[in-house]
Amino acid sequence: MFVALKVQGEDVLRLKNGEILKGQAIKFDEGSMTLTFKFAQGTLGYPSADLAEVTLEERPGIAQGREAFSKGNWDDVVTHWKTTVDTLVGVDCPWVLECAGGLGQAYLALGKVADAESLFGKMKKFYTQGPAALRASVGLAEATSGRDAGVLLEKLKELEGQLKESLRPVRADREALAEYYFARGGAFEKKGEMKKALEDYLRVGALYPEPPSLGQRAEQKAEALRKSNKDLVTE
């Protein structure tokens, strides 16, 4: 697993030997754990173990996928994000993780549980530690719970030790926390525990609004709960 930083205009690799390459990341290969990169001198594959940092420019369709996700238009989420996720999942980059997690959620919403489980399983393989690993574990817990909210809550409870809450968590930790609490809010909502669900959705919207697509979705879920439960209040 390797770290990604955001810049505009092009993709950038910094190798552990200090060399910097500018061009376009083509594909992360699951079998060899290698990132294929195209630059002026040609196209080469770089093992993830040799990469110090990877900076990826957002691909076309990412913004449209965010809008579709916030509105719950799951087929459009798949349309806009699937190709990019298929080629770049494995890179520890904020927007790649956002799209991978969101695509998995879209699969679940569409009843494509096997696709969701396969995707989150790949993420679990690629991201073995840190916030990205937690995000993969949360997604896999959702995909393997068989729509049983009680089972999901039990699986999420087992992950509590991986949460890194603080006054100023770094972005990667904030995004992992957002996915955890959004998933838990959904489980509470399915069980009819609306107050707990609202608290988790509000926590995401107020404290951990990244990734943007999930923050917007949490705010909408909270508002919907308030409208359907007029007497619902939080402490």
Sequence and secondary structure as in RCSB ss.txt:
>XXXX:A:sequence
MFVALKVQGEDVLRLKNGEILKGQAIKFDEGSMTLTFKFAQGTLGYPSADLAEVTLEERPGIAQGREAFSKGNWD
DVVTHWKTTVDTLVGVDCPWVLECAGGLGQAYLALGKVADAESLFGKMKKFYTQGPAALRASVGLAEATSGRDAG
VLLEKLKELEGQLKESLRPVRADREALAEYYFARGGAFEKKGEMKKALEDYLRVGALYPEPPSLGQRAEQKAEAL
RKSNKDLVTE
>XXXX:A:secstr
  EE   SSSEEEEETTS EEEEEEEEEETTTTEEEEEETTEEEEEEGGGEEEEE    TTHHHHHHHHHHT HH
HHHHHHHHHHHHHTTSB HHHHHHHHHHHHHHHHTT HHHHHHHHHHHHHH  SHHHHHHHHHHHHHHTSTT HH
HHHHHHHHTGGG    SS  HHHHHHHHHHHHHHHHHHHHHT HHHHHHHHHHHHHH   SHHHHHHHHHHHHHH
HHH TT    
